[in-house]
Amino acid sequence: LARSHPEAYRTAYPRAARLISSTNRPGRLAQYLAGRQLCVATLVIFISQLTTIKGVDHFLFPLPDWFQVLFLQFNLAGIIVVAVIGQVTPQLVAQKDPEGLANGISITLLLYVTTAFEMTGILRASQALTEAYGFC
């Protein structure tokens, strides 16, 4: 939906039309994408810490030591679940119904949150690296 005309969606998808108008401003889509990546990375780390099981000698049933370290202490399973729910599923939904997804209030809130992340200045280093790459 990026770079499309919001007027085409104004009656059927009013929130999506406002979202398109907002992201069509210069640099706004890049801000959203950078903020979204930071948001996803932060959530993966946070949920990984919440779901890590440490100091357990045995689970519900005996498991090999390597499995306990990899999946319970390092929490590979939690990271995979967060990546599937937080990253892959929304992309697949957006592929099937981009207008419907963009019309949801959760996407509007996500735009504000990710833009706020970007406005903190944390991502300025990536902008500088991108501009430096352009000179190469």
N, C-alpha and C positions, 0 to 999 in steps of 0.2 A: 504493500500500500504506500510505501515511501514514494515520494515524488508524483503521486496521483493527485487528481483534482478533488478537493473535498466536496465540491458542489454535487458531484455524482452520488454522494452518500448521505447528503444532508437530511433527506426525508426518512429514508429507511433506517439509517444508522447515525443518529445525531451525535452521539459521543465519539464514534469513529471519525466523523467529519471534523470535529474539534481537535481530535488527536492528530489527524493528518495535517490540519492547518498549523498546529503547533510544531510538528516535526519537520515541516517543509521550510521552516526558517533556516537561514544559513548556519551551519554548524550544530544545529539542534539534534539531528539524527546521530551524529558522531558522539555528542554528549550522552545521549540516551544509551547507545551501545557500550560506551566505556563505563558508564555508571552501572549498567546491567551486569557487565562482567565482574565488576567489583562487588556488587550485591550478591551475585551467585557464589563467588569465591568466599565471601564473608559467611554466608549461610552454610556452605559446605563445611567450613572450619568449625563454626558454632555447633551445628548439629552433630558433627563428628565427635566433638568433645562431650556433648550431652549423651551420646549413645555408646561411648567407649566403656567397656567393662574391664576394670583392672583389679588385680589381686584375687582372681577367682581360680581355685585349683581345679575345679571341674564345673562343667555346665550342667544342663539337665541330664546329660548322659556323657559317657567318656568320649573325649575328642582328642585327636593327635595334638601334640604340643605346637607344631607348626601352624595348624588350623586355628588354635586358640590365640596365638600371637598375631597372625595375619587378620583374622576376622573379628576377634573380640577385643584385643588390646590395640592393634593398629586401626581397627574399625573399617576395614575395606568394605564390608557389607553396607555399613551406614553411608559411606561415601557413594557407593553405587546407587543406593536407593535415592539419595538426595539428587544425584546427577540425573537419574531417570525422571523423578517427579519434578524437579525444579528446572531442568534444562531441556531434556529431550521431549517430554510430553507436551509442553506448551508449543514447541516448534512444530510438532506433528499436528496439533490442533490448529495452529495458525496456517499450516499448509492446506488443510481441508476447508477451513472457514475463516479466512483472515478478517473479513468484515465483522462477523459475529464476535470474534475474539476481541477485536479492537473496540467494539461497542460496549464491552463489559466495563463496569466501574473499576474492577480490580486492575485492569490495564492502565486506566487513567491514573490511579493511585501509584502504580508501579512507575509510570513516567515521572511523576513528581518526586518519588523517592530516589530514583536513579539520577535524576537531574540534580537533586540535593547532594547526593554522593559526589557527583562530578563538580559541583560548585564549591565543595570544601577545599579543592586544590590538590587533593591527593593524586589525581590523575594527570597533573601538569607535566610530569616527567615523561609520560607516554606520548603526550602531544609534542614535546621537544624532540623525542626520538623519532617520531613520525616525520616531523619537518626535516630533521637531519637526514633521514633516509631519502627524502625527496631530492636532496642535493647530490646524492651519490649517483 
